[in-house]
Amino acid sequence: MTSVQIIDQLRAMAPMERREVVEKIWTEFADQDLELTPVQATELDRRLADYYANPNDVLA
């Protein structure tokens, strides 16, 4: 089964069932090392600095 097929099946599920599947997947893999790449860390730092500089300039 391809990832596209899996996503299509998830979309067909009831919201509560879909949430349960996502929680099980997260629980299964959450204990693995999920470190950010240097590029991701830099981007998050940039966004956080932008937020601190402009705290009212957000999308709601």
N, CA, C and O atoms as a GROMACS GRO file, in nm:
protein
  240
    1MET      N    1   0.084  -0.117   0.000
    1MET     CA    2   0.000   0.000   0.000
    1MET      C    3   0.089   0.124   0.000
    1MET      O    4   0.187   0.131   0.074
    2THR      N    5   0.055   0.220  -0.082
    2THR     CA    6   0.134   0.342  -0.091
    2THR      C    7   0.091   0.442   0.016
    2THR      O    8  -0.016   0.427   0.076
    3SER      N    9   0.174   0.542   0.040
    3SER     CA   10   0.138   0.645   0.138
    3SER      C   11   0.014   0.722   0.093
    3SER      O   12  -0.066   0.764   0.176
    4VAL      N   13  -0.003   0.740  -0.037
    4VAL     CA   14  -0.122   0.809  -0.088
    4VAL      C   15  -0.247   0.728  -0.056
    4VAL      O   16  -0.349   0.784  -0.017
    5GLN      N   17  -0.240   0.597  -0.073
    5GLN     CA   18  -0.354   0.511  -0.042
    5GLN      C   19  -0.386   0.515   0.108
    5GLN      O   20  -0.503   0.516   0.147
    6ILE      N   21  -0.283   0.517   0.190
    6ILE     CA   22  -0.304   0.523   0.335
    6ILE      C   23  -0.374   0.654   0.372
    6ILE      O   24  -0.469   0.654   0.450
    7ILE      N   25  -0.326   0.764   0.317
    7ILE     CA   26  -0.387   0.894   0.345
    7ILE      C   27  -0.531   0.897   0.298
    7ILE      O   28  -0.618   0.949   0.367
    8ASP      N   29  -0.558   0.841   0.181
    8ASP     CA   30  -0.696   0.835   0.130
    8ASP      C   31  -0.786   0.757   0.225
    8ASP      O   32  -0.900   0.796   0.250
    9GLN      N   33  -0.734   0.646   0.279
    9GLN     CA   34  -0.813   0.567   0.375
    9GLN      C   35  -0.836   0.645   0.503
    9GLN      O   36  -0.945   0.638   0.561
   10LEU      N   37  -0.736   0.718   0.548
   10LEU     CA   38  -0.753   0.800   0.668
   10LEU      C   39  -0.860   0.907   0.647
   10LEU      O   40  -0.941   0.933   0.736
   11ARG      N   41  -0.859   0.968   0.530
   11ARG     CA   42  -0.958   1.072   0.501
   11ARG      C   43  -1.100   1.016   0.500
   11ARG      O   44  -1.196   1.088   0.529
   12ALA      N   45  -1.114   0.889   0.467
   12ALA     CA   46  -1.246   0.827   0.460
   12ALA      C   47  -1.299   0.788   0.600
   12ALA      O   48  -1.418   0.759   0.614
   13MET      N   49  -1.213   0.788   0.700
   13MET     CA   50  -1.253   0.749   0.835
   13MET      C   51  -1.330   0.861   0.905
   13MET      O   52  -1.318   0.979   0.870
   14ALA      N   53  -1.408   0.820   1.004
   14ALA     CA   54  -1.473   0.918   1.090
   14ALA      C   55  -1.365   0.995   1.167
   14ALA      O   56  -1.260   0.939   1.197
   15PRO      N   57  -1.390   1.122   1.198
   15PRO     CA   58  -1.287   1.202   1.265
   15PRO      C   59  -1.230   1.138   1.392
   15PRO      O   60  -1.109   1.144   1.413
   16MET      N   61  -1.312   1.080   1.475
   16MET     CA   62  -1.262   1.021   1.599
   16MET      C   63  -1.173   0.901   1.570
   16MET      O   64  -1.069   0.884   1.635
   17GLU      N   65  -1.212   0.819   1.475
   17GLU     CA   66  -1.131   0.703   1.438
   17GLU      C   67  -0.997   0.747   1.379
   17GLU      O   68  -0.892   0.689   1.408
   18ARG      N   69  -1.002   0.851   1.296
   18ARG     CA   70  -0.880   0.906   1.235
   18ARG      C   71  -0.786   0.958   1.344
   18ARG      O   72  -0.664   0.936   1.338
   19ARG      N   73  -0.842   1.025   1.443
   19ARG     CA   74  -0.760   1.077   1.552
   19ARG      C   75  -0.694   0.963   1.629
   19ARG      O   76  -0.577   0.973   1.666
   20GLU      N   77  -0.767   0.856   1.653
   20GLU     CA   78  -0.711   0.740   1.724
   20GLU      C   79  -0.593   0.680   1.648
   20GLU      O   80  -0.493   0.643   1.708
   21VAL      N   81  -0.606   0.670   1.517
   21VAL     CA   82  -0.498   0.615   1.434
   21VAL      C   83  -0.374   0.706   1.443
   21VAL      O   84  -0.262   0.658   1.459
   22VAL      N   85  -0.396   0.836   1.431
   22VAL     CA   86  -0.283   0.929   1.438
   22VAL      C   87  -0.216   0.922   1.575
   22VAL      O   88  -0.093   0.924   1.584
   23GLU      N   89  -0.294   0.913   1.681
   23GLU     CA   90  -0.236   0.901   1.815
   23GLU      C   91  -0.154   0.773   1.829
   23GLU      O   92  -0.047   0.775   1.890
   24LYS      N   93  -0.203   0.663   1.774
   24LYS     CA   94  -0.129   0.537   1.780
   24LYS      C   95   0.002   0.547   1.702
   24LYS      O   96   0.105   0.497   1.746
   25ILE      N   97  -0.003   0.611   1.587
   25ILE     CA   98   0.119   0.629   1.507
   25ILE      C   99   0.218   0.716   1.585
   25ILE      O  100   0.336   0.684   1.592
   26TRP      N  101   0.169   0.825   1.644
   26TRP     CA  102   0.258   0.914   1.718
   26TRP      C  103   0.321   0.839   1.836
   26TRP      O  104   0.442   0.850   1.860
   27THR      N  105   0.240   0.764   1.908
   27THR     CA  106   0.290   0.688   2.023
   27THR      C  107   0.397   0.588   1.980
   27THR      O  108   0.496   0.568   2.050
   28GLU      N  109   0.376   0.527   1.867
   28GLU     CA  110   0.470   0.427   1.816
   28GLU      C  111   0.607   0.487   1.786
   28GLU      O  112   0.710   0.424   1.810
   29PHE      N  113   0.608   0.610   1.733
   29PHE     CA  114   0.732   0.668   1.684
   29PHE      C  115   0.783   0.785   1.768
   29PHE      O  116   0.892   0.836   1.741
   30ALA      N  117   0.709   0.830   1.868
   30ALA     CA  118   0.747   0.947   1.946
   30ALA      C  119   0.874   0.925   2.027
   30ALA      O  120   0.945   1.021   2.057
   31ASP      N  121   0.904   0.802   2.061
   31ASP     CA  122   1.023   0.777   2.141
   31ASP      C  123   1.151   0.778   2.058
   31ASP      O  124   1.261   0.774   2.113
   32GLN      N  125   1.136   0.785   1.928
   32GLN     CA  126   1.254   0.793   1.843
   32GLN      C  127   1.307   0.936   1.843
   32GLN      O  128   1.233   1.030   1.870
   33ASP      N  129   1.433   0.950   1.813
   33ASP     CA  130   1.496   1.080   1.813
   33ASP      C  131   1.438   1.166   1.701
   33ASP      O  132   1.455   1.134   1.583
   34LEU      N  133   1.372   1.274   1.737
   34LEU     CA  134   1.308   1.361   1.638
   34LEU      C  135   1.376   1.498   1.636
   34LEU      O  136   1.309   1.601   1.647
   35GLU      N  137   1.506   1.499   1.623
   35GLU     CA  138   1.580   1.625   1.623
   35GLU      C  139   1.555   1.703   1.495
   35GLU      O  140   1.532   1.647   1.388
   36LEU      N  141   1.561   1.834   1.511
   36LEU     CA  142   1.549   1.922   1.395
   36LEU      C  143   1.679   1.924   1.318
   36LEU      O  144   1.787   1.906   1.374
   37THR      N  145   1.666   1.947   1.188
   37THR     CA  146   1.785   1.970   1.108
   37THR      C  147   1.834   2.112   1.139
   37THR      O  148   1.757   2.193   1.190
   38PRO      N  149   1.959   2.143   1.108
   38PRO     CA  150   2.006   2.281   1.129
   38PRO      C  151   1.922   2.384   1.053
   38PRO      O  152   1.898   2.493   1.103
   39VAL      N  153   1.878   2.349   0.934
   39VAL     CA  154   1.795   2.441   0.855
   39VAL      C  155   1.661   2.465   0.926
   39VAL      O  156   1.614   2.578   0.934
   40GLN      N  157   1.600   2.359   0.977
   40GLN     CA  158   1.473   2.373   1.049
   40GLN      C  159   1.490   2.457   1.175
   40GLN      O  160   1.408   2.544   1.204
   41ALA      N  161   1.596   2.433   1.250
   41ALA     CA  162   1.622   2.508   1.373
   41ALA      C  163   1.642   2.656   1.342
   41ALA      O  164   1.591   2.742   1.414
   42THR      N  165   1.716   2.685   1.237
   42THR     CA  166   1.739   2.824   1.197
   42THR      C  167   1.608   2.892   1.160
   42THR      O  168   1.584   3.007   1.198
   43GLU      N  169   1.524   2.823   1.086
   43GLU     CA  170   1.395   2.879   1.045
   43GLU      C  171   1.305   2.904   1.167
   43GLU      O  172   1.239   3.007   1.175
   44LEU      N  173   1.302   2.810   1.260
   44LEU     CA  174   1.222   2.830   1.380
   44LEU      C  175   1.274   2.948   1.462
   44LEU      O  176   1.195   3.027   1.515
   45ASP      N  177   1.405   2.961   1.474
   45ASP     CA  178   1.464   3.074   1.544
   45ASP      C  179   1.426   3.206   1.476
   45ASP      O  180   1.396   3.305   1.543
   46ARG      N  181   1.429   3.207   1.344
   46ARG     CA  182   1.394   3.327   1.268
   46ARG      C  183   1.248   3.365   1.293
   46ARG      O  184   1.216   3.481   1.315
   47ARG      N  185   1.160   3.265   1.290
   47ARG     CA  186   1.018   3.291   1.311
   47ARG      C  187   0.990   3.339   1.453
   47ARG      O  188   0.908   3.429   1.474
   48LEU      N  189   1.057   3.280   1.550
   48LEU     CA  190   1.039   3.322   1.688
   48LEU      C  191   1.088   3.466   1.708
   48LEU      O  192   1.022   3.545   1.776
   49ALA      N  193   1.202   3.500   1.650
   49ALA     CA  194   1.253   3.636   1.660
   49ALA      C  195   1.156   3.734   1.594
   49ALA      O  196   1.133   3.844   1.646
   50ASP      N  197   1.100   3.696   1.481
   50ASP     CA  198   1.002   3.780   1.413
   50ASP      C  199   0.878   3.800   1.499
   50ASP      O  200   0.824   3.910   1.507
   51TYR      N  201   0.834   3.694   1.564
   51TYR     CA  202   0.718   3.706   1.652
   51TYR      C  203   0.747   3.801   1.768
   51TYR      O  204   0.665   3.887   1.799
   52TYR      N  205   0.865   3.786   1.832
   52TYR     CA  206   0.899   3.875   1.943
   52TYR      C  207   0.910   4.020   1.898
   52TYR      O  208   0.875   4.111   1.973
   53ALA      N  209   0.959   4.041   1.777
   53ALA     CA  210   0.972   4.178   1.724
   53ALA      C  211   0.836   4.237   1.685
   53ALA      O  212   0.818   4.358   1.690
   54ASN      N  213   0.741   4.150   1.645
   54ASN     CA  214   0.610   4.196   1.598
   54ASN      C  215   0.500   4.108   1.656
   54ASN      O  216   0.435   4.035   1.581
   55PRO      N  217   0.476   4.112   1.787
   55PRO     CA  218   0.382   4.017   1.849
   55PRO      C  219   0.236   4.035   1.805
   55PRO      O  220   0.156   3.943   1.818
   56ASN      N  221   0.201   4.153   1.755
   56ASN     CA  222   0.064   4.175   1.711
   56ASN      C  223   0.042   4.146   1.564
   56ASN      O  224  -0.070   4.155   1.514
   57ASP      N  225   0.147   4.111   1.494
   57ASP     CA  226   0.140   4.085   1.350
   57ASP      C  227   0.127   3.934   1.326
   57ASP      O  228   0.219   3.869   1.277
   58VAL      N  229   0.009   3.880   1.363
   58VAL     CA  230  -0.014   3.736   1.350
   58VAL      C  231  -0.144   3.711   1.275
   58VAL      O  232  -0.231   3.798   1.269
   59LEU      N  233  -0.155   3.593   1.218
   59LEU     CA  234  -0.279   3.555   1.152
   59LEU      C  235  -0.365   3.480   1.252
   59LEU      O  236  -0.316   3.395   1.326
   60ALA      N  237  -0.491   3.511   1.254
   60ALA     CA  238  -0.582   3.443   1.346
   60ALA      C  239  -0.661   3.336   1.276
   60ALA      O  240  -0.743   3.269   1.338
   0.00000   0.00000   0.00000
